[in-house]
């Protein structure tokens, strides 16, 4: 009787996995089989476990099977690897890491494939950490966890962690990661140097001298610069204050000599510097060059142009640029551009027609320069 019931239950599990049955229902059935003490063999569990992984919710039954087989000492390294891969493919990264951490205890020593799969899971987690608050802390914790497990982080893992620290302006942590990456045998590339520069640029006190030292080190290493390197340098000169107007032509000239094409991010960085310095003429000139280069301006371009024009007391042009954003389907005015326009209009006793301009935007657009591919892939 018990064997017949077992066969019926196993057939229901197998057909449910193949036919898209609710995985929570299948898990419940498997738990009832355990409660009834049905004599489930290692071969039968193995066949079910290997069938898991094709659907997004297979992890529900897979984890129940894994826990049962672990208690019964039925696992092998190959089955653990399959479980890690199946969980990782459907975003259950922590569950995959948990299996890795218990493999030795379950009598299944990790092999080269296991370590390869786990490195991939850590890479996924590092990329996912970018969406979390204090992502730089997450990244450092994950790197430390990899090293604790005897897994050597790959170049991508170091880069992702450095980018997270750089975006948070954590120059000390970025520099430490850079040094650790080199000690681990990974040669720095343009992205690595870009993270160092970005961390300095986003620090409380921008040091152009430190950035020049990083650039000189990059040149000595024979690393070919990319656009984001120069974009970060332009932004840093704008934050540092004096000398930005003189520095921009020199940076642009170096970009041309290195064969690095100016993209939207570069033009936006320059127009942002112009807005910060109240250089309306400079912003207009770089907007003209951007359009002459056949590049389509975005919301950041227009918002910073409005701010620069308003700072230069050119209210008519500022109004025209702002209205162009309001009337466009793809451009989004920022609250700061609206405020700049309102100030210059008040200063010139010009009433704002809210039927044309609209009211102050409530939604803050993502218009910081790092969102513009400052950390773009080399």
C-alpha positions in Angstrom: 0.0 0.0 0.0 2.8 2.4 1.0 4.7 1.8 -2.2 1.6 2.4 -4.3 1.0 5.7 -2.5 4.6 6.7 -2.9 4.5 6.0 -6.6 1.3 8.1 -7.0 2.9 11.0 -5.1 6.1 10.8 -7.1 4.2 10.8 -10.3 2.1 13.8 -9.2 5.3 15.7 -8.3 7.0 14.9 -11.6 4.0 15.8 -13.7 3.4 18.9 -11.7 7.0 20.1 -12.3 6.6 19.4 -16.0 3.1 20.8 -16.3 3.5 24.1 -14.4 1.6 23.1 -11.2 1.8 25.6 -8.3 5.1 24.9 -6.7 3.8 25.6 -3.2 1.2 22.9 -3.7 4.0 20.5 -4.7 6.1 21.5 -1.7 3.1 20.8 0.6 2.6 17.4 -1.0 6.3 16.6 -0.5 6.1 17.6 3.2 3.1 15.4 3.6 5.0 12.5 2.1 7.7 13.0 4.7 5.1 13.3 7.5 3.6 10.0 6.3 7.1 8.4 6.4 6.9 7.2 2.9 10.1 5.4 1.9 11.5 7.9 -0.6 14.8 6.6 -2.0 18.0 8.6 -2.9 17.4 7.9 -6.6 13.8 9.2 -6.5 14.9 12.4 -4.7 17.8 12.9 -7.1 15.4 12.6 -10.1 13.1 15.2 -8.7 15.9 17.6 -7.7 17.3 17.5 -11.2 13.9 18.2 -12.6 13.8 21.5 -10.6 15.2 24.6 -12.2 13.2 25.2 -15.3 10.6 27.5 -13.8 10.9 30.6 -11.7 9.2 29.1 -8.6 11.0 25.7 -8.7 13.1 27.0 -5.9 10.2 26.3 -3.5 10.3 22.5 -4.0 14.0 22.4 -4.7 14.8 23.8 -1.2 12.5 21.3 0.4 14.1 18.4 -1.5 17.6 19.7 -0.7 16.9 20.0 3.1 15.4 16.4 3.1 18.4 15.0 1.2 20.9 16.8 3.4 19.3 15.3 6.5 19.5 11.8 5.0 23.0 12.3 3.7 21.8 11.7 0.1 23.6 14.7 -1.5 26.5 14.7 -3.9 28.7 17.6 -5.1 27.0 17.4 -8.5 23.5 17.7 -7.0 24.7 20.7 -4.9 26.1 22.4 -8.0 22.8 21.8 -9.8 20.9 23.4 -6.9 23.3 26.4 -6.8 22.9 27.0 -10.5 19.1 26.6 -10.5 18.7 29.0 -7.5 21.1 31.5 -9.0 19.4 31.6 -12.4 16.1 32.6 -10.7 17.6 35.3 -8.4 17.8 33.2 -5.2 21.4 34.2 -4.7 21.5 34.0 -0.9 19.9 30.6 -0.9 22.6 29.5 -3.4 25.3 30.8 -1.1 23.7 29.0 1.8 24.0 25.7 0.0 27.6 26.4 -0.8 28.3 27.1 2.9 26.8 23.8 4.0 28.3 21.6 1.3 31.4 20.5 3.3 29.2 19.8 6.4 26.9 17.6 4.1 29.9 15.6 3.0 30.1 17.2 -0.5 33.4 19.0 -1.0 33.1 21.9 -3.5 34.9 21.5 -6.8 36.1 23.9 -9.5 32.5 24.1 -11.0 31.1 25.0 -7.5 33.6 27.8 -7.1 32.8 29.1 -10.6 29.1 29.1 -9.9 29.5 30.8 -6.5 31.7 33.5 -8.0 28.9 34.2 -10.5 26.4 34.4 -7.6 28.6 37.0 -5.8 28.8 39.0 -9.0 25.0 39.0 -9.3 24.8 40.1 -5.7 27.3 42.9 -6.2 25.4 44.2 -9.2 22.1 44.0 -7.2 23.7 45.9 -4.3 23.9 49.0 -6.5 20.1 49.4 -6.0 20.4 49.3 -2.2 21.0 52.2 0.2 24.6 52.3 1.3 25.5 50.0 -1.6 29.2 50.6 -1.0 28.9 48.9 2.4 27.1 46.0 0.8 29.8 45.7 -1.8 32.6 45.7 0.8 30.8 43.1 2.8 30.3 40.8 -0.2 33.9 41.1 -1.2 35.0 40.2 2.3 32.6 37.3 2.3 34.1 36.0 -0.9 37.6 36.1 0.5 36.4 34.5 3.7 35.1 31.6 1.6 38.4 31.2 -0.2 37.0 32.6 -3.4 39.1 35.0 -5.4 37.0 37.9 -6.6 37.2 38.4 -10.3 38.0 41.7 -12.0 34.3 42.6 -12.5 33.7 42.1 -8.7 36.5 44.6 -7.9 35.2 47.1 -10.4 31.6 46.9 -9.2 32.7 47.5 -5.6 34.9 50.4 -6.6 32.1 52.0 -8.6 29.8 51.7 -5.6 32.4 53.3 -3.3 33.2 56.0 -5.9 29.6 57.0 -6.3 29.3 57.4 -2.6 32.4 59.6 -2.6 34.3 57.1 -0.4 37.8 57.9 -1.8 39.6 56.1 1.0 37.7 52.8 0.5 38.0 53.1 -3.3 41.8 53.5 -3.0 42.0 50.5 -0.7 40.0 48.4 -3.1 42.2 49.6 -6.0 45.4 48.5 -4.1 43.8 45.2 -3.0 42.8 44.5 -6.6 46.4 45.0 -7.8 47.7 42.8 -5.1 45.2 40.1 -6.2 46.9 40.1 -9.6 44.3 42.1 -11.6 45.7 44.9 -13.8 43.7 48.2 -13.5 41.9 49.4 -16.6 40.1 52.6 -17.6 37.1 51.7 -15.5 39.3 51.1 -12.4 41.1 54.5 -12.8 37.7 56.1 -13.5 36.4 54.9 -10.2 39.4 56.4 -8.4 38.9 59.7 -10.1 35.1 59.7 -9.5 35.6 59.1 -5.8 37.9 62.1 -5.6 35.5 64.2 -7.6 32.6 63.3 -5.3 34.5 63.9 -2.1 33.9 66.8 0.2 37.1 68.5 -0.8 37.9 68.1 -4.5 41.6 67.8 -5.1 42.6 68.5 -8.7 46.2 67.6 -7.8 45.2 64.1 -6.7 43.2 63.6 -9.9 46.2 64.7 -12.0 48.4 62.1 -10.1 45.8 59.4 -10.9 45.8 60.4 -14.5 49.6 60.4 -14.6 49.6 56.9 -13.1 47.1 55.8 -15.7 49.3 57.1 -18.5 52.3 55.3 -17.2 50.4 52.1 -17.0 49.6 52.4 -20.7 45.8 52.4 -20.1 43.9 54.2 -22.9 41.5 56.7 -21.4 37.8 56.7 -22.1 35.2 59.5 -22.2 34.1 59.0 -18.6 37.6 59.8 -17.4 37.5 63.2 -19.0 33.9 63.8 -18.0 34.8 63.2 -14.3 37.8 65.6 -14.7 35.6 68.3 -16.1 33.0 67.9 -13.3 35.8 68.1 -10.7 37.2 71.4 -12.2 33.6 72.8 -12.0 33.3 71.8 -8.3 36.8 73.0 -7.5 35.9 76.5 -8.6 38.6 78.8 -10.1 40.3 77.7 -13.3 37.5 75.7 -14.7 37.1 77.9 -17.8 40.8 77.6 -18.7 40.9 73.9 -17.9 38.0 72.8 -20.2 39.7 73.7 -23.5 42.8 71.9 -22.4 40.8 68.7 -21.4 38.9 68.8 -24.7 42.1 69.2 -26.6 43.6 66.2 -24.8 40.5 64.1 -25.6 40.9 64.9 -29.3 44.6 64.1 -29.2 43.8 60.7 -27.5 41.1 59.9 -30.1 38.3 60.0 -27.5 35.1 61.3 -29.0 33.0 63.7 -27.0 29.5 62.3 -26.2 26.5 63.7 -24.5 28.0 63.1 -21.0 31.0 65.3 -21.9 28.9 68.1 -23.3 26.5 68.0 -20.3 29.5 68.1 -17.9 30.8 71.2 -19.6 27.4 72.9 -19.6 27.0 72.0 -16.0 30.3 73.7 -15.2 29.1 76.8 -17.1 25.9 76.8 -15.1 27.8 76.5 -11.9 30.0 79.5 -12.9 27.2 81.6 -14.3 28.8 81.4 -17.8 25.8 81.8 -20.0 27.8 82.5 -23.2 29.9 79.4 -22.6 26.7 77.2 -22.1 25.2 78.6 -25.3 28.4 77.9 -27.2 28.7 74.3 -26.0 25.0 73.7 -26.7 25.7 74.9 -30.3 28.7 72.5 -30.6 26.6 69.6 -29.2 23.9 70.2 -31.8 26.5 70.7 -34.6 28.0 67.3 -33.6 24.6 65.7 -34.3 24.0 64.7 -30.6 20.5 65.0 -29.3 20.4 67.0 -26.0 18.5 65.5 -23.1 16.8 66.8 -19.9 20.1 67.4 -18.2 21.4 69.5 -21.1 18.3 71.7 -21.1 18.0 72.1 -17.4 21.6 73.1 -17.0 21.3 75.5 -20.0 18.3 77.2 -18.3 20.3 77.6 -15.1 23.3 79.0 -16.9 21.2 81.5 -18.9 19.3 82.6 -15.8 22.6 83.1 -14.0 23.7 85.3 -16.9 20.4 87.3 -16.7 19.4 86.2 -20.2 15.8 85.6 -19.2 14.3 85.4 -22.7 16.6 82.6 -23.7 16.1 80.8 -20.4 12.3 81.1 -20.8 12.5 79.7 -24.4 14.7 76.7 -23.3 12.4 75.9 -20.3 9.2 76.1 -22.5 10.9 73.8 -25.0 11.2 71.2 -22.2 7.6 71.7 -21.1 6.4 71.2 -24.7 8.6 68.2 -25.3 7.4 64.6 -24.7 10.9 63.4 -23.8 12.3 66.2 -21.7 11.6 66.7 -18.1 12.1 70.1 -16.3 13.8 70.0 -13.0 12.8 72.1 -9.9 16.2 73.8 -9.9 15.8 75.0 -13.5 12.3 76.3 -12.6 13.7 78.1 -9.5 16.5 79.7 -11.6 13.9 80.8 -14.2 11.7 82.3 -11.5 14.6 84.2 -9.9 15.7 85.8 -13.2 12.1 86.7 -14.1 11.6 88.3 -10.7 14.8 90.2 -11.0 13.6 91.6 -14.4 10.0 92.1 -13.2 8.7 89.6 -15.8 5.6 87.7 -14.8 5.6 83.9 -15.3 2.7 82.6 -17.3 1.9 79.3 -15.6 -0.4 78.3 -18.5 2.8 78.1 -20.6 5.5 77.3 -18.1 3.5 75.2 -15.7 4.0 75.0 -12.0 7.2 74.0 -10.2 8.0 70.3 -10.9 7.5 68.1 -7.9 9.3 65.1 -9.2 13.1 65.4 -8.9 14.6 64.1 -12.1 17.8 62.0 -12.0 20.1 64.6 -13.3 23.4 63.9 -11.4 26.3 63.3 -13.8 27.0 59.8 -12.6 23.6 58.7 -14.0 25.0 59.8 -17.4 27.3 56.9 -17.8 30.3 58.5 -16.0 31.0 54.9 -15.0 30.3 53.5 -18.4 31.9 50.3 -19.5 35.3 50.7 -21.3 
